[in-house]
Amino acid sequence: MKFKAILAALAAAATIPASASVLYSNNFEANANGFTGAGFLTGTQGYGQVGFGSQMLRNTAAGNPAAASVLNLNLEGAVGDATLKLSFAAIDSWDGSNCCGPDYFNIRVDGTLLYKQNFDTFGAAASDAHLALLSHTNLGFSGWEDQAYNMTFNLGNLAAGAHTIEFFASGNVWQAGDDESWAIDNLSVDGERAAPPADVPEPVSGALLLGGLGAMALVRRRRRA
């Protein structure tokens, strides 16, 4: 029975369960901590009626690609099955594939493009596995129609250390400014952290544990003799 207890303790010590952890969360009500690059906090206007808070992080930068709003993460340990969630606002005249498009929203993780979608606030709402439409109507800022979505992405496994998640617009006629812009809100990143191993019970720790294993080997030899 003692040997079974030793083996059970070894198995328990070797098993390191994972636990869900929030790696970053911001509803931009007070600050944009963790973000660098383009973007500024602004009131949500009509977006507050469809799940946004009273403030969001808005980016009106021009260019192709336009300057990004960059989330900087620094993980103390490796993370598995990381998930990115956010609310996305396509503000004003996103042109899709009509005369003045395309107008893309992009997400890049550690330099690798994760997502690229052409949005059209004049036509049909965008549809893919990452999107859940919240609204397709005028939500403020101008007389143009807007779109609001919830977005979800699986980021896979993230190693310990620094990571960047860039959010930016692109398109060869991206007009930016008050003509077309975007914003994000309710942003979170979570994942599975490896929990620290449980302490081995004192009676079977260290030298006692090694001694028990030695005793097991001795008993086996005697039985074979």
Number of C-alpha atoms within 10 A of each C-alpha: 6 10 13 9 11 22 16 12 18 16 12 15 15 12 12 13 13 14 12 15 14 13 18 17 17 18 20 22 16 11 14 16 12 14 19 13 13 17 22 17 17 15 17 22 15 16 26 14 13 13 16 24 17 18 23 32 27 22 27 22 24 20 15 16 16 20 19 24 24 20 18 17 17 14 14 11 11 14 22 18 14 20 18 18 18 20 25 27 25 22 28 26 25 30 22 22 13 12 8 15 20 20 29 22 21 18 20 17 16 12 11 10 12 15 14 15 17 18 23 24 23 18 14 10 18 16 11 8 8 13 17 17 15 17 18 17 16 17 23 15 17 14 11 17 21 27 26 27 22 20 18 18 17 15 16 11 14 17 13 13 11 12 15 16 20 22 23 27 28 25 19 13 15 24 23 22 12 13 15 25 24 26 24 27 26 20 20 17 20 20 24 20 20 16 12 11 12 13 10 17 13 9 10 18 16 11 10 13 20 13 13 17 14 11 13 14 11 11 10 10 10 8 7 6 5
